[in-house]
Amino acid sequence: MSADPQFVAFVSDLLAPLGPLTAGRFFGGHAFKSDGVQFAMVMGNTLYLKVDDTTRPAFRDAGSEAFSYATKKRRVMVESYYAAPETLLDDADELIAWARDAIAAAR
């Protein structure tokens, strides 16, 4: 599933308060990096944020799911990235707070 360019631009605008970020394509998706560390990605129309053992419960409590993809034999769950709760896309300040946690988790 490739990243929707319009959605990537929308997310880029929302993440702008974080300061200079680098971004680029990977495996059909779009990665966001802070100081060279990937903390977020867009696949299709979904923003995924990096999680760790401390932040993962908040994502699960919000009903978010881990990033996953299908192979010929099975579905692979990537427990280190969870979908950002959709409510964050309507609350820029809250998204920035979660993104800062994602940057910390990525480090």
DSSP file (Angstrom, degrees, kcal/mol; ACC not computed):
  #  RESIDUE AA STRUCTURE BP1 BP2  ACC     N-H-->O    O-->H-N    N-H-->O    O-->H-N    TCO  KAPPA ALPHA  PHI   PSI    X-CA   Y-CA   Z-CA
    1    1 A M              0   0    0      0, 0.0    43,-0.2     0, 0.0     2,-0.1   0.000 360.0 360.0 360.0 119.8    0.0    0.0    0.0
    2    2 A S        -     0   0    0     41,-0.2     2,-0.3     1,-0.1    42,-0.3  -0.429 360.0 -98.2 -85.1 160.6    1.6    3.2   -1.1
    3    3 A A        -     0   0    0     25,-2.4    42,-0.2    40,-0.2    -1,-0.1  -0.596  34.1-120.7 -78.4 133.2    1.4    6.5    0.8
    4    4 A D     >  -     0   0    0     40,-2.3     4,-2.5    -2,-0.3     3,-0.2  -0.641  17.9-144.3 -73.0 119.2   -1.2    9.0   -0.5
    5    5 A P  H  > S+     0   0    0      0, 0.0     4,-2.2     0, 0.0    -1,-0.2   0.855  98.1  51.1 -58.1 -37.8    0.8   12.1   -1.5
    6    6 A Q  H  > S+     0   0    0      2,-0.2     4,-2.1     1,-0.2     5,-0.1   0.898 111.4  47.6 -66.5 -39.6   -2.0   14.5   -0.3
    7    7 A F  H  > S+     0   0    0     -3,-0.2     4,-2.8     2,-0.2     5,-0.2   0.901 109.6  53.3 -68.0 -39.8   -2.1   12.8    3.1
    8    8 A V  H  X S+     0   0    0     -4,-2.5     4,-2.6     1,-0.2    -2,-0.2   0.918 109.7  48.4 -59.3 -43.7    1.7   12.9    3.4
    9    9 A A  H  X S+     0   0    0     -4,-2.2     4,-2.0     2,-0.2    -1,-0.2   0.899 111.2  50.6 -63.8 -40.7    1.6   16.7    2.7
   10   10 A F  H  X S+     0   0    0     -4,-2.1     4,-2.0     2,-0.2    -2,-0.2   0.931 112.7  45.3 -61.8 -47.4   -1.2   17.1    5.3
   11   11 A V  H  X S+     0   0    0     -4,-2.8     4,-2.3     1,-0.2    -2,-0.2   0.896 109.2  56.5 -65.0 -40.1    0.8   15.1    7.9
   12   12 A S  H  X S+     0   0    0     -4,-2.6     4,-0.7    -5,-0.2    -1,-0.2   0.909 107.7  48.6 -57.7 -42.7    4.0   17.1    7.0
   13   13 A D  H >< S+     0   0    0     -4,-2.0     3,-0.7     1,-0.2    -1,-0.2   0.909 111.0  50.0 -63.7 -42.2    2.1   20.3    7.8
   14   14 A L  H 3< S+     0   0    0     -4,-2.0    -2,-0.2     1,-0.2    -1,-0.2   0.862 112.8  46.6 -64.8 -35.2    0.9   19.0   11.1
   15   15 A L  H >< S+     0   0    0     -4,-2.3     3,-2.3     1,-0.2    -1,-0.2   0.516  82.6 100.1 -85.8  -5.3    4.4   17.9   12.1
   16   16 A A  G X<  +     0   0    0     -3,-0.7     3,-2.1    -4,-0.7    -1,-0.2   0.812  69.7  66.8 -52.7 -36.8    6.0   21.1   11.1
   17   17 A P  G 3  S+     0   0    0      0, 0.0    -1,-0.3     0, 0.0    -2,-0.1   0.679  86.2  72.6 -61.8 -13.8    6.1   22.5   14.7
   18   18 A L  G <  S-     0   0    0     -3,-2.3    -2,-0.2     1,-0.3    -3,-0.1   0.638 106.6-124.3 -72.8 -12.3    8.6   19.7   15.6
   19   19 A G    <   +     0   0    0     -3,-2.1    -1,-0.3    -4,-0.2     2,-0.2  -0.601  63.9   2.1  99.0-165.2   11.3   21.6   13.6
   20   20 A P        +     0   0    0      0, 0.0    15,-0.4     0, 0.0     2,-0.3  -0.376  69.2 177.4 -64.7 124.5   13.3   20.3   10.7
   21   21 A L        -     0   0    0     -2,-0.2     2,-0.4    13,-0.1    13,-0.2  -0.914  22.4-138.5-121.4 151.2   12.4   16.8    9.7
   22   22 A T  E     -A   33   0A   0     11,-2.1    11,-3.3    -2,-0.3     2,-0.3  -0.859  25.5-177.8-104.9 149.6   13.7   14.6    6.9
   23   23 A A  E     +A   32   0A   0     -2,-0.4     2,-0.3     9,-0.2     9,-0.2  -0.970   9.0 152.0-144.2 156.0   11.3   12.5    4.9
   24   24 A G  E     -A   31   0A   0      7,-1.7     7,-3.6    -2,-0.3     2,-0.2  -0.975  41.1 -82.9-176.1 165.8   11.4   10.1    2.2
   25   25 A R  E     +A   30   0A   0     -2,-0.3     2,-0.3     5,-0.2     5,-0.3  -0.468  39.3 168.4 -79.5 148.6    9.8    7.1    0.5
   26   26 A F  E >   -A   29   0A   0      3,-1.7     3,-3.4    -2,-0.2    -2,-0.0  -0.896  67.4 -13.4-157.6 134.4   10.4    3.5    1.6
   27   27 A F  T 3  S-     0   0    0      1,-0.3     3,-0.1    -2,-0.3    -2,-0.0   0.806 128.0 -53.4  44.2  39.1    8.6    0.3    0.6
   28   28 A G  T 3  S+     0   0    0      1,-0.3   -25,-2.4   -26,-0.1    -1,-0.3   0.335 125.3  93.4  82.8  -9.1    5.8    2.3   -1.0
   29   29 A G  E <  S-A   26   0A   0     -3,-3.4    -3,-1.7   -27,-0.3     2,-0.4  -0.245  75.3-113.4-101.6-167.1    5.3    4.3    2.2
   30   30 A H  E     -AB  25  42A   0     12,-2.0    12,-2.6    -5,-0.3     2,-0.3  -0.993  23.8-153.1-136.1 126.2    6.7    7.6    3.5
   31   31 A A  E     -AB  24  41A   0     -7,-3.6    -7,-1.7    -2,-0.4     2,-0.4  -0.750   1.8-155.9-101.9 145.7    9.1    7.9    6.5
   32   32 A F  E     -AB  23  40A   0      8,-2.6     7,-2.2    -2,-0.3     8,-1.4  -0.985  16.6-172.1-117.9 130.8    9.5   10.9    8.8
   33   33 A K  E     -AB  22  38A   0    -11,-3.3   -11,-2.1    -2,-0.4     2,-0.5  -0.946  16.8-159.4-126.9 145.5   12.8   11.3   10.6
   34   34 A S  E >  S- B   0  37A   0      3,-2.4     3,-1.9    -2,-0.4   -13,-0.1  -0.991  86.6 -14.1-120.3 121.8   14.0   13.6   13.4
   35   35 A D  T 3  S-     0   0    0     -2,-0.5    -1,-0.1   -15,-0.4     3,-0.1   0.876 131.9 -52.5  50.7  41.0   17.8   13.9   13.6
   36   36 A G  T 3  S+     0   0    0      1,-0.2     2,-0.5    -3,-0.0    -1,-0.3   0.459 114.6 116.4  80.7   1.5   18.1   10.9   11.4
   37   37 A V  E <   -B   34   0A   0     -3,-1.9    -3,-2.4     2,-0.0     2,-0.3  -0.910  64.3-130.7-109.6 122.4   15.9    8.7   13.5
   38   38 A Q  E     +B   33   0A   0     -2,-0.5    -5,-0.2    -5,-0.2     3,-0.1  -0.544  37.7 158.5 -72.4 127.1   12.6    7.4   12.0
   39   39 A F  E     +     0   0A   0     -7,-2.2    11,-2.7    -2,-0.3     2,-0.3   0.461  60.6  23.9-124.5  -9.3    9.7    8.1   14.3
   40   40 A A  E     -BC  32  49A   0     -8,-1.4    -8,-2.6     9,-0.2     2,-0.3  -0.987  55.0-173.1-153.9 158.7    6.7    8.0   12.0
   41   41 A M  E     -BC  31  48A   0      7,-2.2     7,-3.4    -2,-0.3     2,-0.5  -0.989  16.1-140.2-152.2 154.1    5.5    6.6    8.7
   42   42 A V  E     +BC  30  47A   0    -12,-2.6   -12,-2.0    -2,-0.3     2,-0.4  -0.972  17.0 178.1-116.1 129.9    2.6    6.9    6.4
   43   43 A M  E >   - C   0  46A   0      3,-2.1     3,-1.6    -2,-0.5     2,-0.3  -0.991  69.1 -38.3-127.6 121.7    1.2    3.9    4.6
   44   44 A G  T 3  S-     0   0    0     -2,-0.4   -40,-2.3   -16,-0.3   -37,-0.1  -0.502 125.5 -27.4  64.0-122.7   -1.9    4.7    2.5
   45   45 A N  T 3  S+     0   0    0     -2,-0.3     2,-0.4   -42,-0.2    -1,-0.2  -0.107 116.8 101.6-112.9  32.2   -4.0    7.1    4.5
   46   46 A T  E <   -C   43   0A   0     -3,-1.6    -3,-2.1    37,-0.0     2,-0.5  -0.970  58.5-148.9-124.4 131.8   -2.7    6.0    7.9
   47   47 A L  E     -C   42   0A   0     -2,-0.4    37,-3.4    37,-0.2     2,-0.4  -0.859  16.5-165.1 -94.4 127.1   -0.1    7.7   10.1
   48   48 A Y  E     -CD  41  83A   0     -7,-3.4    -7,-2.2    -2,-0.5     2,-0.4  -0.926   2.0-157.6-112.5 138.7    1.9    5.3   12.2
   49   49 A L  E     -CD  40  82A   0     33,-2.9    33,-2.3    -2,-0.4    -9,-0.2  -0.896  25.4-105.7-116.0 146.5    4.0    6.4   15.1
   50   50 A K  E     - D   0  81A   0    -11,-2.7     2,-0.3    -2,-0.4    31,-0.2  -0.453  42.8-171.5 -66.6 137.2    6.9    4.6   16.8
   51   51 A V        -     0   0    0     29,-2.4     2,-0.2    -2,-0.1    51,-0.0  -0.859  13.3-169.9-127.0 163.3    6.1    3.1   20.1
   52   52 A D     >  -     0   0    0     -2,-0.3     4,-2.6    29,-0.0    53,-0.1  -0.750  51.7 -77.9-135.3-172.9    7.9    1.4   23.0
   53   53 A D  T  4 S+     0   0    0     -2,-0.2    52,-0.0     1,-0.2    -2,-0.0   0.779 129.6  50.0 -62.9 -25.4    6.8   -0.5   26.0
   54   54 A T  T  4 S+     0   0    0      1,-0.1     4,-0.3     2,-0.1    -1,-0.2   0.892 119.5  32.5 -79.0 -41.2    5.9    2.8   27.8
   55   55 A T  T >> S+     0   0    0      1,-0.2     4,-1.2     2,-0.1     3,-0.9   0.718  97.8  81.6 -92.2 -22.0    3.8    4.3   25.0
   56   56 A R  H 3X S+     0   0    0     -4,-2.6     4,-2.3     1,-0.2     3,-0.4   0.867  85.7  59.5 -53.7 -42.4    2.2    1.2   23.4
   57   57 A P  H 3> S+     0   0    0      0, 0.0     4,-2.9     0, 0.0    -1,-0.2   0.861 100.8  55.2 -58.8 -35.0   -0.5    1.0   26.1
   58   58 A A  H <> S+     0   0    0     -3,-0.9     4,-1.4    -4,-0.3    -2,-0.2   0.893 109.2  47.7 -64.2 -38.3   -1.9    4.5   25.2
   59   59 A F  H  <>S+     0   0    0     -4,-1.2     5,-2.6    -3,-0.4     4,-0.2   0.929 113.3  46.9 -67.2 -45.2   -2.2    3.4   21.6
   60   60 A R  H ><5S+     0   0    0     -4,-2.3     3,-1.6     1,-0.2    -2,-0.2   0.914 110.0  53.4 -62.9 -41.8   -4.0    0.2   22.5
   61   61 A D  H 3<5S+     0   0    0     -4,-2.9    -1,-0.2     1,-0.3    -2,-0.2   0.823 106.7  53.5 -61.6 -30.6   -6.3    2.1   24.9
   62   62 A A  T 3<5S-     0   0    0     -4,-1.4    -1,-0.3    -5,-0.2    -2,-0.2   0.451 122.2-108.6 -83.6  -0.1   -7.2    4.4   22.0
   63   63 A G  T < 5 +     0   0    0     -3,-1.6    -3,-0.2    -4,-0.2    -2,-0.1   0.619  67.9 149.7  85.1  12.8   -8.1    1.4   19.9
   64   64 A S      < -     0   0    0     -5,-2.6     2,-0.3    -6,-0.2    -1,-0.2  -0.403  33.9-142.9 -78.6 156.5   -5.1    1.7   17.6
   65   65 A E        -     0   0    0     -2,-0.1    18,-2.5    19,-0.1     3,-0.1  -0.859  19.9-102.0-119.6 154.9   -3.6   -1.3   15.9
   66   66 A A  E     -E   82   0A   0     -2,-0.3    16,-0.3    16,-0.2    13,-0.2  -0.365  46.5 -95.1 -68.7 151.2    0.0   -2.2   15.1
   67   67 A F  E     +E   78   0A   0     14,-2.8    11,-3.5    11,-0.8     2,-0.3  -0.430  54.1 176.0 -62.0 140.6    1.2   -1.8   11.5
   68   68 A S  E     -E   77   0A   0      9,-0.2     2,-0.3    -2,-0.1     9,-0.2  -0.979  16.7-171.8-146.3 159.1    0.9   -5.1    9.6
   69   69 A Y  E     -E   76   0A   0      7,-1.9     7,-3.4    -2,-0.3     2,-0.4  -0.983  23.8-116.0-149.1 156.9    1.5   -6.4    6.1
   70   70 A A  E     -E   75   0A   0     -2,-0.3     5,-0.2     5,-0.2     2,-0.2  -0.755  22.7-173.5 -99.5 139.2    0.8   -9.6    4.4
   71   71 A T        -     0   0    0      3,-3.4     0, 0.0    -2,-0.4     0, 0.0  -0.607  47.8 -92.6-110.4-179.3    3.3  -12.0    2.9
   72   72 A K  S    S+     0   0    0     -2,-0.2     3,-0.1     1,-0.2    -2,-0.0   0.800 125.0  32.2 -64.1 -26.9    2.5  -15.1    0.8
   73   73 A K  S    S-     0   0    0      1,-0.2     2,-0.3     0, 0.0    -1,-0.2   0.717 125.9 -12.7-105.2 -24.6    2.4  -17.2    4.0
   74   74 A R        -     0   0    0     -5,-0.0    -3,-3.4     2,-0.0     2,-0.5  -0.962  66.0 -89.1-164.3 175.3    1.2  -15.0    6.8
   75   75 A R  E     - E   0  70A   0     -2,-0.3     2,-0.5    -5,-0.2    -5,-0.2  -0.899  38.5-147.1-100.4 127.9    0.3  -11.6    8.2
   76   76 A V  E     - E   0  69A   0     -7,-3.4    -7,-1.9    -2,-0.5     2,-0.5  -0.852   5.2-153.2-100.9 125.6    3.3   -9.9    9.9
   77   77 A M  E     - E   0  68A   0     -2,-0.5     2,-0.8    -9,-0.2    -9,-0.2  -0.856   1.1-156.9 -98.1 129.5    2.6   -7.6   12.8
   78   78 A V  E >   - E   0  67A   0    -11,-3.5     3,-1.7    -2,-0.5   -11,-0.8  -0.835   9.4-174.6-107.0  92.3    5.1   -4.8   13.4
   79   79 A E  E 3  S+     0   0A   0     -2,-0.8    -1,-0.1     1,-0.3     3,-0.1   0.489  73.7  71.3 -70.1  -3.4    4.6   -4.0   17.1
   80   80 A S  E 3  S+     0   0A   0      1,-0.1   -29,-2.4   -13,-0.1     2,-0.4   0.545  97.8  51.3 -91.3  -6.4    7.0   -1.1   17.0
   81   81 A Y  E <   -D   50   0A   0     -3,-1.7   -14,-2.8   -31,-0.2     2,-0.3  -0.995  65.4-177.2-131.9 129.3    4.6    1.1   15.0
   82   82 A Y  E     -DE  49  66A   0    -33,-2.3   -33,-2.9    -2,-0.4   -16,-0.2  -0.923  36.0 -98.8-122.4 149.4    1.0    1.8   15.8
   83   83 A A  E     -D   48   0A   0    -18,-2.5   -35,-0.3    -2,-0.3   -19,-0.1  -0.422  42.2-115.0 -62.6 134.9   -1.6    3.8   13.9
   84   84 A A        -     0   0    0    -37,-3.4   -37,-0.2    -2,-0.1     5,-0.1  -0.551  39.6-100.2 -68.2 132.9   -2.0    7.3   15.3
   85   85 A P    >   -     0   0    0      0, 0.0     3,-2.1     0, 0.0     4,-0.4  -0.321  30.0-124.9 -53.9 135.6   -5.5    7.6   16.8
   86   86 A E  G >  S+     0   0    0      1,-0.3     3,-1.3     2,-0.2     4,-0.4   0.779 106.4  69.1 -58.2 -28.3   -7.6    9.5   14.2
   87   87 A T  G >  S+     0   0    0      1,-0.3     3,-1.2     2,-0.2     4,-0.3   0.774  88.2  66.7 -62.5 -24.2   -8.5   12.2   16.8
   88   88 A L  G X  S+     0   0    0     -3,-2.1     3,-1.0     1,-0.3     7,-0.4   0.803  89.7  63.3 -66.5 -27.9   -4.9   13.3   16.7
   89   89 A L  G <  S+     0   0    0     -3,-1.3    -1,-0.3    -4,-0.4    -2,-0.2   0.658 106.0  45.6 -72.4 -13.4   -5.3   14.5   13.1
   90   90 A D  G <  S+     0   0    0     -3,-1.2     2,-0.4    -4,-0.4    -1,-0.3   0.415 110.8  55.9-103.7  -1.9   -7.9   17.0   14.4
   91   91 A D    <>  -     0   0    0     -3,-1.0     4,-2.5    -4,-0.3     3,-0.2  -0.792  62.3-175.9-134.9  89.6   -5.8   18.2   17.4
   92   92 A A  H  > S+     0   0    0     -2,-0.4     4,-2.4     1,-0.2     5,-0.2   0.857  83.4  52.6 -57.8 -40.8   -2.4   19.4   16.2
   93   93 A D  H  > S+     0   0    0      1,-0.2     4,-1.8     2,-0.2    -1,-0.2   0.911 111.5  46.2 -63.7 -41.4   -1.1   20.1   19.7
   94   94 A E  H  > S+     0   0    0     -3,-0.2     4,-2.4     2,-0.2    -2,-0.2   0.897 110.7  53.4 -68.2 -39.6   -2.0   16.6   20.9
   95   95 A L  H  X S+     0   0    0     -4,-2.5     4,-2.8    -7,-0.4    -2,-0.2   0.922 107.5  51.3 -60.0 -43.6   -0.5   15.1   17.7
   96   96 A I  H  X S+     0   0    0     -4,-2.4     4,-2.4     2,-0.2    -1,-0.2   0.898 108.6  51.5 -61.9 -40.1    2.8   17.0   18.4
   97   97 A A  H  X S+     0   0    0     -4,-1.8     4,-1.7     2,-0.2    -1,-0.2   0.934 113.2  44.2 -61.9 -46.0    2.8   15.6   22.0
   98   98 A W  H  X S+     0   0    0     -4,-2.4     4,-2.0     1,-0.2    -2,-0.2   0.877 112.0  53.5 -66.7 -36.8    2.4   12.0   20.7
   99   99 A A  H  X S+     0   0    0     -4,-2.8     4,-2.4     2,-0.2    -2,-0.2   0.886 106.0  52.8 -65.7 -38.4    5.0   12.6   18.0
  100  100 A R  H  X S+     0   0    0     -4,-2.4     4,-2.2     1,-0.2    -1,-0.2   0.899 109.1  49.8 -62.8 -38.9    7.5   13.8   20.6
  101  101 A D  H  X S+     0   0    0     -4,-1.7     4,-2.4     2,-0.2    -2,-0.2   0.879 109.4  52.4 -64.3 -36.7    6.9   10.6   22.5
  102  102 A A  H  X S+     0   0    0     -4,-2.0     4,-2.1     2,-0.2    -2,-0.2   0.894 107.7  50.9 -66.7 -39.4    7.4    8.7   19.3
  103  103 A I  H  X S+     0   0    0     -4,-2.4     4,-1.3     2,-0.2    -2,-0.2   0.924 111.2  48.3 -62.8 -43.6   10.7   10.4   18.7
  104  104 A A  H  < S+     0   0    0     -4,-2.2     3,-0.3     1,-0.2    -2,-0.2   0.905 111.2  50.6 -62.7 -41.2   11.8    9.5   22.3
  105  105 A A  H  < S+     0   0    0     -4,-2.4    -1,-0.2     1,-0.2    -2,-0.2   0.861 107.7  53.8 -64.6 -35.1   10.7    5.9   21.6
  106  106 A A  H  <        0   0    0     -4,-2.1    -1,-0.2     1,-0.3    -2,-0.2   0.777 360.0 360.0 -71.5 -25.8   12.7    5.8   18.4
  107  107 A R     <        0   0    0     -4,-1.3    -1,-0.3    -3,-0.3    -2,-0.2   0.475 360.0 360.0 -83.0 360.0   15.8    6.9   20.2
